[in-house]
Amino acid sequence: MSDFATEVQRVASLYPDRRSAVLEALRLAQERHDGWLPEEALREVADALEVTPAYAKSIASFYDMLHLEPVGRHVVEVCTNLACALVGAQRVVEAFESELGIRSGETTEDGEITFRTVECLGGCGYATVVAVDERYRQFVKPDDVPAIVAEVRDAEG
């Protein structure tokens, strides 16, 4: 049994139904595969948990924090749900697109930063919420974007 399968089995033992461990297993697989889940990773999870690859993919495709396509070394996400939209999320999105030179769903030419809009980051009381490598920024305004991008780029080196 591979180290990955052993770790997934350990995680699965924490749940009454092994299928409940699929989200954590997908997260572990994503870490192993440079931040995304190729078909190979979905098969590894499915085999380790004795579920179908289609089941693993259905879970992976539902959650914004799981990626079915390659992403940059850094991921910047802007919440566009109602609370964020009401306080100007679209202007924040436009500021990121301008600053990065890409549109939502794209990765910078150097492969370093993927920019995405997401339905909800769960921070309605702190809108507009931006996640940078899964770390949340609260009350983000368009004027904050250049400093955020500079910080991400500085972290690259």
C-alpha positions as CSV (number, residue, x, y, z in Angstrom):
1,M,0.0,0.0,0.0
2,S,1.4,3.4,-0.9
3,D,2.1,6.1,1.7
4,F,-0.8,8.1,0.2
5,A,-3.2,5.2,0.5
6,T,-2.1,4.6,4.1
7,E,-2.7,8.2,5.0
8,V,-6.1,8.1,3.3
9,Q,-7.0,4.9,5.3
10,R,-5.9,6.7,8.5
11,V,-8.2,9.6,7.7
12,A,-11.1,7.3,6.7
13,S,-10.8,5.5,10.0
14,L,-11.9,8.8,11.7
15,Y,-15.4,8.6,10.0
16,P,-18.2,6.2,10.4
17,D,-18.6,5.9,6.6
18,R,-15.4,5.9,4.6
19,R,-17.0,8.0,1.8
20,S,-17.2,10.9,4.3
21,A,-13.4,11.1,4.1
22,V,-13.4,11.8,0.3
23,L,-13.1,15.6,0.8
24,E,-10.0,15.3,3.0
25,A,-8.5,12.7,0.7
26,L,-9.0,15.0,-2.2
27,R,-7.3,17.8,-0.3
28,L,-4.3,15.5,0.4
29,A,-4.2,14.4,-3.2
30,Q,-4.3,18.0,-4.4
31,E,-1.2,18.8,-2.2
32,R,0.6,15.9,-3.8
33,H,-0.2,17.0,-7.4
34,D,1.0,20.6,-7.4
35,G,-2.3,22.2,-6.3
36,W,-4.7,20.4,-8.6
37,L,-6.4,17.1,-9.2
38,P,-5.6,15.4,-12.4
39,E,-7.5,12.2,-13.4
40,E,-4.7,10.2,-11.8
41,A,-5.3,11.8,-8.4
42,L,-9.0,11.2,-8.6
43,R,-8.3,7.5,-9.3
44,E,-5.9,7.3,-6.3
45,V,-8.5,8.7,-4.0
46,A,-11.2,6.4,-5.4
47,D,-9.0,3.4,-5.1
48,A,-8.0,4.3,-1.5
49,L,-11.6,4.8,-0.4
50,E,-13.1,2.1,-2.6
51,V,-15.4,4.6,-4.4
52,T,-15.7,5.3,-8.1
53,P,-13.6,7.9,-9.8
54,A,-16.8,9.6,-10.8
55,Y,-17.8,9.9,-7.2
56,A,-14.5,11.5,-6.3
57,K,-14.8,13.9,-9.3
58,S,-18.4,14.8,-8.3
59,I,-17.1,16.0,-4.9
60,A,-14.0,17.7,-6.4
61,S,-16.1,19.6,-8.9
62,F,-18.5,20.9,-6.2
63,Y,-15.9,22.6,-3.9
64,D,-14.1,25.8,-5.0
65,M,-11.0,24.9,-3.0
66,L,-10.4,21.9,-5.2
67,H,-9.0,22.4,-8.7
68,L,-9.6,20.0,-11.6
69,E,-7.2,22.0,-13.8
70,P,-3.7,23.3,-13.1
71,V,-3.4,26.5,-11.2
72,G,-0.6,28.9,-10.6
73,R,1.7,28.8,-7.6
74,H,-0.6,31.3,-5.9
75,V,-4.4,31.5,-6.2
76,V,-6.3,34.7,-5.6
77,E,-10.1,34.4,-5.3
78,V,-12.7,37.1,-5.0
79,C,-16.1,36.3,-3.5
80,T,-18.9,37.5,-5.7
81,N,-21.9,36.3,-3.7
82,L,-24.7,38.7,-2.6
83,A,-23.0,40.4,0.4
84,C,-19.8,41.0,-1.5
85,A,-21.6,42.1,-4.6
86,L,-23.5,44.7,-2.7
87,V,-20.4,46.4,-1.5
88,G,-18.5,46.4,-4.8
89,A,-17.0,42.9,-5.5
90,Q,-17.2,43.5,-9.2
91,R,-15.0,46.6,-8.9
92,V,-12.5,44.5,-6.9
93,V,-12.6,41.8,-9.6
94,E,-12.0,44.5,-12.3
95,A,-9.1,45.9,-10.3
96,F,-7.4,42.4,-10.0
97,E,-8.0,41.8,-13.7
98,S,-6.3,45.1,-14.6
99,E,-3.4,44.7,-12.1
100,L,-2.7,41.1,-13.2
101,G,-3.4,41.5,-16.9
102,I,-5.7,38.5,-17.0
103,R,-9.4,37.7,-16.6
104,S,-11.1,35.6,-14.0
105,G,-10.3,32.0,-14.5
106,E,-6.9,32.6,-16.0
107,T,-3.3,32.3,-14.9
108,T,-0.6,34.9,-15.4
109,E,1.7,34.3,-18.3
110,D,4.6,33.4,-15.9
111,G,2.3,30.7,-14.3
112,E,2.6,32.2,-10.9
113,I,-0.9,33.6,-10.1
114,T,-4.3,32.1,-10.9
115,F,-7.2,34.6,-10.5
116,R,-10.7,33.4,-9.9
117,T,-14.1,34.5,-8.8
118,V,-16.0,32.2,-6.4
119,E,-19.5,32.0,-5.4
120,C,-18.9,32.3,-1.6
121,L,-16.0,32.4,0.8
122,G,-18.3,32.4,3.9
123,G,-17.4,35.8,5.1
124,C,-20.5,37.8,4.5
125,G,-19.9,40.1,7.5
126,Y,-16.5,41.1,6.1
127,A,-17.4,41.8,2.5
128,T,-15.7,42.0,0.1
129,V,-13.7,38.9,1.0
130,V,-10.6,37.9,-1.0
131,A,-8.7,34.7,-0.5
132,V,-5.0,34.7,-1.3
133,D,-3.6,31.1,-1.1
134,E,-6.6,30.3,1.2
135,R,-5.8,33.2,3.6
136,Y,-8.7,35.6,3.8
137,R,-8.6,39.3,3.4
138,Q,-11.5,41.3,4.7
139,F,-13.2,44.5,3.5
140,V,-11.1,44.6,0.3
141,K,-11.6,47.6,-1.9
142,P,-10.3,48.2,-5.4
143,D,-7.6,50.5,-4.0
144,D,-6.2,47.6,-1.9
145,V,-5.6,45.4,-5.0
146,P,-2.1,46.8,-6.1
147,A,-0.7,46.2,-2.6
148,I,-2.2,42.7,-2.5
149,V,-0.7,41.8,-5.9
150,A,2.7,43.2,-4.9
151,E,2.6,41.2,-1.7
152,V,1.9,38.0,-3.7
153,R,4.6,38.7,-6.2
154,D,7.1,39.5,-3.4
155,A,6.2,36.1,-1.9
156,E,7.3,34.4,-5.1
157,G,11.0,35.0,-4.7
